[in-house]
Every structure is written in structure tokens, then in C-alpha cells.
């Protein structure tokens, strides 16, 4: 029996902005054995709503189950699967050991990826890069030859192109 083709989808959820909502959603997915690639939550222009962005790898069956189960929650106002042409971004902060010898090489890589050096000490630097997950993966691949001290990635957030907001669709 062949396995259904897996792909990655980005879900955008508007939920009531109250304590425990993200924990309840996390628990919902965990109980059902769904692995979430990325889970971010942030305030919106409406202080009563939180935008939650999920990146999930799976097939149609899994996406339908997640969509249905999420939409059933009383604290969820809307759920949508983002279009391919939506705008997606992720933030990466990377601390790397960098003495005088390595700094110029690292600076060249940072410039190519349109990143910023946001902190510099005698033995290390902290770099900020924003972009698609693919861009950040490429940057991390280029930096793998250096001694990485710490890495922090925010996870994906996204917004649909056009005039309408998520709650108008």
C-alpha cells in the first residue's frame, strides 16, 4: 500500500487572546499524535485576538483532521490554510565564536544573506537573519564550518497578500 504524498502546509488561526489558549491547542495536537514543525503565536491589531501560525508536514487526511479539530475549539475564531504566495518570515539569532581571523569571512556570509551583526565581542558575534526557512537553513549550512555557540529561531509566521484579513475570508 503506498503512502499518501506528504507536503508542508501553513495554518493561520485567529484565537481569543486569553491565558491557556496556546497550551490547549498544543495539548490537542499532542493528544492526537500530530507533530508540529513550527508553532508561533503573536498579538494582532485587535487586542482580543491572537494569531497562531502552524507549519505542519503531512497529507490531506492529516490536514483535514487538524483543520476540523482546530475549528471546533470554542476559543478559535477562524482557521485557514495559507496560500503558497503568502508572505512568510522567520527570525534567526546565531552566536558564533569569531576571533579576528574569522570575522571578515563571517561578515561576507552575513552580507550575502542580508543579515546583521547585532553584537560583537572579542571572541564572538551575534548575527540576526530574517527570511524564509529555506534561506535560514542555507545560512546555517554556510555557518556550519564555524564554532556555533547558540542558535535561536522563532518559527514561521505568515500573512496573506491582498486586501483582506484572515477574519474576512
VEXZA-322546 format. One record per residue (C-alpha): residue number from 1; y negated, x, z; residue in one letter. Coordinates in steps of 0.5 Angstrom, whole numbers, always signed. Layout:
BEGIN
(NUM; (Y; X; Z); "A");
...
end
This chain:
BEGIN
(1; (+0; +0; +0); "X");
(2; (-7; +3; -2); "X");
(3; (-12; +4; +3); "X");
(4; (-19; +0; +1); "X");
(5; (-24; +4; -1); "X");
(6; (-29; +7; +4); "X");
(7; (-36; +8; +4); "X");
(8; (-42; +8; +8); "X");
(9; (-47; +2; +10); "X");
(10; (-53; +2; +14); "X");
(11; (-54; -4; +18); "X");
(12; (-61; -6; +21); "X");
(13; (-61; -11; +27); "X");
(14; (-67; -14; +30); "X");
(15; (-65; -16; +37); "X");
(16; (-69; -19; +43); "X");
(17; (-72; -13; +47); "X");
(18; (-69; -13; +54); "X");
(19; (-65; -9; +58); "X");
(20; (-58; -8; +56); "X");
(21; (-58; -10; +49); "X");
(22; (-56; -4; +46); "X");
(23; (-51; -3; +51); "X");
(24; (-48; -10; +50); "X");
(25; (-48; -8; +42); "X");
(26; (-45; -1; +44); "X");
(27; (-39; -5; +48); "X");
(28; (-38; -10; +43); "X");
(29; (-37; -5; +37); "X");
(30; (-32; +0; +42); "X");
(31; (-28; -6; +44); "X");
(32; (-26; -7; +37); "X");
(33; (-25; +0; +36); "X");
(34; (-31; +1; +31); "X");
(35; (-33; +8; +30); "X");
(36; (-41; +8; +29); "X");
(37; (-43; +14; +25); "X");
(38; (-51; +13; +28); "X");
(39; (-54; +8; +33); "X");
(40; (-61; +8; +34); "X");
(41; (-66; +3; +37); "X");
(42; (-74; +3; +37); "X");
(43; (-79; -2; +38); "X");
(44; (-82; -6; +33); "X");
(45; (-89; -8; +31); "X");
(46; (-87; -14; +36); "X");
(47; (-86; -12; +43); "X");
(48; (-81; -17; +44); "X");
(49; (-76; -14; +39); "X");
(50; (-72; -8; +38); "X");
(51; (-70; -5; +31); "X");
(52; (-63; -2; +31); "X");
(53; (-60; +2; +26); "X");
(54; (-53; +3; +25); "X");
(55; (-49; +7; +20); "X");
(56; (-42; +6; +19); "X");
(57; (-37; +8; +15); "X");
(58; (-31; +3; +13); "X");
(59; (-29; -2; +8); "X");
(60; (-31; -9; +6); "X");
(61; (-27; -12; +11); "X");
(62; (-30; -8; +17); "X");
(63; (-37; -9; +15); "X");
(64; (-36; -17; +14); "X");
(65; (-33; -16; +22); "X");
(66; (-39; -12; +24); "X");
(67; (-44; -17; +21); "X");
(68; (-41; -23; +23); "X");
(69; (-39; -21; +30); "X");
(70; (-47; -18; +31); "X");
(71; (-50; -24; +28); "X");
(72; (-46; -28; +33); "X");
(73; (-50; -25; +39); "X");
(74; (-55; -29; +42); "X");
(75; (-60; -24; +43); "X");
(76; (-59; -22; +36); "X");
(77; (-65; -25; +31); "X");
(78; (-63; -22; +25); "X");
(79; (-58; -17; +21); "X");
(80; (-58; -14; +14); "X");
(81; (-54; -9; +10); "X");
(82; (-60; -4; +8); "X");
(83; (-60; -3; +0); "X");
(84; (-59; +3; -3); "X");
(85; (-66; +4; -5); "X");
(86; (-69; +3; +2); "X");
(87; (-72; +9; +6); "X");
(88; (-68; +13; +11); "X");
(89; (-70; +18; +15); "X");
(90; (-67; +23; +21); "X");
(91; (-70; +28; +25); "X");
(92; (-67; +35; +27); "X");
(93; (-69; +39; +32); "X");
(94; (-66; +46; +32); "X");
(95; (-67; +52; +37); "X");
(96; (-64; +59; +34); "X");
(97; (-64; +66; +36); "X");
(98; (-69; +70; +32); "X");
(99; (-72; +77; +33); "X");
(100; (-77; +80; +29); "X");
(101; (-72; +81; +23); "X");
(102; (-69; +74; +22); "X");
(103; (-76; +71; +23); "X");
(104; (-78; +72; +16); "X");
(105; (-71; +70; +13); "X");
(106; (-71; +63; +17); "X");
(107; (-78; +62; +15); "X");
(108; (-77; +62; +8); "X");
(109; (-71; +57; +9); "X");
(110; (-75; +52; +13); "X");
(111; (-81; +52; +8); "X");
(112; (-75; +51; +2); "X");
(113; (-73; +45; +7); "X");
(114; (-80; +43; +8); "X");
(115; (-79; +44; +16); "X");
(116; (-84; +46; +21); "X");
(117; (-83; +52; +26); "X");
(118; (-86; +48; +32); "X");
(119; (-84; +53; +38); "X");
(120; (-84; +61; +37); "X");
(121; (-82; +66; +43); "X");
(122; (-80; +73; +43); "X");
(123; (-72; +71; +42); "X");
(124; (-72; +64; +39); "X");
(125; (-76; +59; +35); "X");
(126; (-75; +51; +35); "X");
(127; (-75; +48; +28); "X");
(128; (-77; +41; +26); "X");
(129; (-74; +38; +20); "X");
(130; (-74; +31; +17); "X");
(131; (-71; +27; +12); "X");
(132; (-64; +24; +9); "X");
(133; (-58; +26; +13); "X");
(134; (-56; +30; +7); "X");
(135; (-62; +34; +7); "X");
(136; (-61; +36; +14); "X");
(137; (-54; +37; +13); "X");
(138; (-56; +42; +8); "X");
(139; (-61; +45; +12); "X");
(140; (-56; +46; +18); "X");
(141; (-51; +49; +13); "X");
(142; (-56; +54; +11); "X");
(143; (-57; +56; +18); "X");
(144; (-50; +57; +20); "X");
(145; (-51; +64; +19); "X");
(146; (-55; +65; +25); "X");
(147; (-54; +64; +32); "X");
(148; (-56; +57; +34); "X");
(149; (-58; +55; +41); "X");
(150; (-59; +48; +41); "X");
(151; (-59; +42; +36); "X");
(152; (-61; +35; +37); "X");
(153; (-61; +30; +31); "X");
(154; (-64; +23; +32); "X");
(155; (-59; +19; +28); "X");
(156; (-61; +15; +22); "X");
(157; (-67; +10; +22); "X");
(158; (-69; +6; +15); "X");
(159; (-74; +1; +13); "X");
(160; (-73; -3; +6); "X");
(161; (-78; -3; +1); "X");
(162; (-83; -8; -1); "X");
(163; (-87; -13; +2); "X");
(164; (-82; -17; +6); "X");
(165; (-80; -15; +13); "X");
(166; (-73; -16; +16); "X");
(167; (-74; -22; +19); "X");
(168; (-77; -25; +13); "X");
(169; (-71; -25; +9); "X");
end
